[in-house]
Amino acid sequence: MDQIRRLILKGGGASGVLAVALAAGLLRPTRVFAADWNKAAFESKAMADALKNIGAAGAAESAEILIKAPDIAENGAVVPIEVTSRIAGAESLALLAEKNPFPLMAYIDLANGAEGYINTRFKMGQTSVIKVVVKAGGKSYVASREIKVTIGGCGG
Amino acid sequence: MAEPMKIRTKLVDGSAQIVVLMIHPMETGQRKDPRTGQAYPAHFIQNVTATVNDKPVLVAQLGPAISKNPLLGFRVKGAKSGDRLAISWEDNKGEHARTEATIA
């Protein structure tokens, strides 16, 4: 499935079949990637399974992935995170939180000049280790960081 | 129809810094209604696609752990002033939105 997505990205760059289909109105733009939500990975309850389902089992620890986030998040419902990868040719970035009900939070494919950088906000139920997985040149790299939470962002 | 997204762009050292704010509840499916004890059904954005001049630059799959009103910041090298940026998203109920902007 991962392969297919990369093909779509590359094919889109060269404006192939996809653009033709779009122009013909056969596909609505928002529908193109709809089937491409990695259900198995997003519904994995354990970190190891989530990593396996995004094809990143056995990712190498890397000091070239910088995670900017608070050490202590006062509000677990909105935890800012900024990731910068200094690994050349980053193709995708994934964000995971070990103690969340479903560890995988986001999986982002990058192409056509998009840099190995992402800035977002996420929810954490409790103090947890955050992992960032970067794929580049067919290899997976991972960096971790613990964020403490005083008020959880899930449940209620 | 979903509310429009807010998009901000800035060119820094030949790279476009783009920040998108989508208006969406991002309901996890874990939260319970205190009166009935029933969980609010999950309702969250699953796919976000960003294109510059019709070329995809970012294709994101999101889970419900992304905060309410998701913010997504990314950078595109080589993008120029006047380039057309389009962002679209679709959630788990099939609702969708698309917004276009011009890189500053």
Interface residues (C-beta under 8 A of the other chain):
Chain A: R5 I8 L9 G12 G13 S15 A19 R28 P29 T30 R31 V32 F33 A34 D36 W37 N38 F42 A77 V78 V79 E82 A97 N100 P101 F102 L104 M105 A106 Y107 I108 D109 L110 A111 N112 G113 A114 E115 Y117 I118 N119 T120 R121 F122 K123 M124 G153 C154 G155 G156
Chain B: S15 V19 T28 Q30 R31 K32 P34 Q46 N47 T49 T51 V52 D54 K55 P56 V57 L58 V59 A60 Q61 L62 G63 P64 A65 I66 S67 K68 P70 L71 L72 G73 F74 R75 V76 K77 G78 A79 A86 S88 W89 E90 G94 H96 A97 R98
